[in-house]
Amino acid sequence: MILTSRKKVFHQLDISKKLKKRTTMNNQMVIKSKILVVVLIGFLFSCSKPITYQAHKLYNQMAYIQAIEKYNMVAGKDSANTEVLSRLADCYRLTNQSEEAELWYAKVVKLPDAKPINRLYYGQALMRNGKYEQAQTWLDTYSASQAQDERGGIFVESIKNLDNFFANKDSYTIKNLEINSKEDDFSPTLYGKGLVFASNRVNESFVQYNHAWNDKPFSKIYFSVGQKHELSNPELFLKSVQTKYHDGAVTFTGDGNTMFFTRNNIVKGKVYKSERDIVKLKIFSSHKNKTGWGNPVEFQYNNHDYHMAHPAVSADGTKLYFSSDMPNGEGGMDLYVCERTESGWGLPVNLGPKVNTKGNEIFPFLHDDKTLYFASNGHKGLGGLDNYFIRNTSGEWSSPVNVGNPVNTKYDDFGIILNSNNDGGYFSSDRPGGKGGDDIYAFERLNMPVNLEVLVYDKETNEPLDKVLVQIVENVSNTEGLTTGTDGKVFKEVELNQNFDFKANKEGYQEGIASLASTEYDRDNKPFIKIPLEKVANISVSGAVSTKFDGAPMKDVVVKITLLNTSDNSVREYTAGPDGKYHFDLLPNSDYKIVGVKDGCTSNEEFISTKNIIGEKEFAINLEMFCVGDIIRIDNIYYDLDKYYIRPDAAIELDKLVLTMNDYSGLKIELRSHTDSRGSDAYNERLSDNRAKSAVAYLVSKGIVNSRMVAKGYGEKVLTNQCSNGVKCSKAEHQANRRTEFKILSVE
């Protein structure tokens, strides 16, 4: 199988079965005879194998266009076959037929054995088709069941903040290039006096092969002379370095003498396959000498078993960025960088989870050595692939920023490049209204933005603060959150004549705020905002959660401690460990309520305030929990012989129970009275029942609602020791059986 270098990344085919009839006149008869053989073999094969088998084989070969035909035949007869329907939906998704993908994923997600990932794909198809409200519902469902995959939540957040992507929509002009064909044209790069790009248009200079992914010709590298949208008719670029399969995604050093490009894993005409019988993508380079371009040389980290694609070289040739699905990455295709030293290229370094996602990050473009543009379908966006940029300050990449509309749309937009003036460039897109599938578009910035720089630092030490969330509010409504690097800075391209408000938040610090008026900056006076943060007072609360039953810590169970900051209604939770302990850092000038939460249990509520506290302060708050089924003994409840009225000394103990019932307002209890074994069974049961009722009556007299209590006398039925009828025991042993208890029946 062979993999293409265009944006879908995973276009693959079996060379032996994908030879097509479009070719030169000299080879036409030979090719036709080969096609006849393939057709006859295919006919015999189709007659001998079930259609489902054929469909699955084509799917596994990534021949999705052909698989669609077979799966449709099966799906028409078996509409409940989850594997068939989900694979049919996948085929439409992978060939960029989003309306059909939506249709079939809608059927799949209703089936009981559908995999969760289909909900994500359904949501993405809905986004690509502009049905954002429906998409949010399914993405929320996916996110709730697959919390480890951040994409569901990221896409929901995108939908909730769609307006942010359109903030600068009037600042660009977009023009479809005349050089585009009815096929795919993509991955532009500036070179010399023109534009180099990839295209799978039909070219008579090559025997024409098609790949099975979408039944389109292989891509070749072309060159057009000109600038902006005025470009000459494309011609093949360096035919001598190109193969009969995929070539594309080119990048050049600043002097134009070295180029890196992507092609299928073919070296000196020989095709190399992975262990899974797939021809992967590889990166090759060529150097320009006095006689022309030299033979392509493999990049040293190419591998038969994973893809190396879409190179982007720095102007001085010392850094090479690329996309790869090598092991131990973040997701699909990740972005990597290698640095050239005196001894050669260093090992590939993953750009990390801030940049790479579980989706695909592809088609990098390095602009001014500190700004990297790329395409992704895993970050906040409008749907499909979007273009993003990141900046490197002090050796650390910033969080990705979506380029926004009109460069990005709900369709696939990728492969963006900028000119040296930063006021225009090109990108690729499969949006409607073009000439073919993927088209190349030129764009110009009407209002050149200026770079806004924000520095957040410690007010006391003046040291920059990293990992600070800086919220930038533009013109009151549009909000963007950026995180500072180790240099304490964030950057944002902003238009002139805008007003901004800033909020900076970091744990352990008070919130910092700042503002910038439109009159305070212009093109010559770039905005630079400094936000000092002051450390909060060192205030905390610690304690342990235990059972009221026996005082033991709540171990081997999950106990959630909820901290409610009643000043701003924020809630935090802490799961106590086996020792039952918990800890919270507190904000100054705030009021808190602390309560333990566990199914079938209830705890006391405690209130603390950090107002007017200066310096360090640690509160010690222990929480005691009642759980359904707990039986708690009330000590020192005594009755006169053969009596059941409440004595003054017993009232003191029952008053403690009154306080408990008030503190735990959701408790419903059974008040239980027990006797020793002396006396008849009937007498003891009647006496204990009267004593229990007497205790309940006392609690009612103290304001406890009668419906929260049940009185029950057990007589001598539930002894705590061996002192039953006829057994000689001491007074102390009999005393142990004469007791009053309450049992937790329910909690609210």
Secondary structure as UniProt FT lines:
FT   TURN            7..8
FT   HELIX           15..17
FT   HELIX           25..27
FT   HELIX           28..48
FT   HELIX           51..60
FT   TURN            61..62
FT   HELIX           64..75
FT   TURN            76..77
FT   TURN            79..80
FT   HELIX           82..94
FT   TURN            95..96
FT   HELIX           98..108
FT   TURN            109..110
FT   TURN            112..113
FT   HELIX           117..128
FT   TURN            129..130
FT   HELIX           132..145
FT   TURN            147..148
FT   HELIX           151..160
FT   HELIX           162..166
FT   TURN            167..168
FT   HELIX           169..171
FT   STRAND          172..176
FT   TURN            178..179
FT   STRAND          185..191
FT   TURN            192..193
FT   STRAND          194..199
FT   TURN            204..205
FT   STRAND          209..211
FT   TURN            212..215
FT   STRAND          216..217
FT   STRAND          220..227
FT   TURN            228..229
FT   STRAND          230..231
FT   STRAND          235..236
FT   HELIX           239..241
FT   STRAND          247..252
FT   TURN            254..255
FT   STRAND          258..264
FT   STRAND          266..267
FT   TURN            268..269
FT   STRAND          270..271
FT   TURN            275..276
FT   STRAND          281..289
FT   TURN            290..291
FT   STRAND          292..293
FT   STRAND          297..298
FT   TURN            300..301
FT   TURN            304..305
FT   STRAND          308..313
FT   TURN            315..316
FT   STRAND          319..324
FT   TURN            327..328
FT   STRAND          334..341
FT   TURN            342..343
FT   STRAND          344..345
FT   STRAND          349..350
FT   TURN            353..355
FT   STRAND          361..367
FT   TURN            368..370
FT   STRAND          371..376
FT   STRAND          386..393
FT   TURN            394..395
FT   STRAND          396..397
FT   STRAND          401..402
FT   TURN            405..407
FT   STRAND          413..418
FT   TURN            420..421
FT   STRAND          424..429
FT   TURN            432..433
FT   STRAND          439..445
FT   STRAND          450..458
FT   TURN            459..461
FT   STRAND          469..474
FT   TURN            475..477
FT   STRAND          478..483
FT   TURN            486..487
FT   STRAND          489..494
FT   STRAND          500..505
FT   TURN            507..508
FT   STRAND          512..516
FT   HELIX           518..520
FT   STRAND          528..533
FT   STRAND          539..547
FT   TURN            548..550
FT   STRAND          560..565
FT   TURN            566..569
FT   STRAND          570..575
FT   TURN            578..579
FT   STRAND          581..586
FT   STRAND          591..598
FT   TURN            599..600
FT   STRAND          601..609
FT   TURN            611..612
FT   STRAND          617..620
FT   STRAND          623..627
FT   TURN            628..629
FT   STRAND          631..634
FT   TURN            635..636
FT   TURN            641..642
FT   HELIX           648..663
FT   TURN            665..666
FT   STRAND          668..674
FT   HELIX           681..701
FT   TURN            702..703
FT   HELIX           706..708
FT   STRAND          709..715
FT   TURN            725..726
FT   HELIX           731..737
FT   STRAND          739..746
//
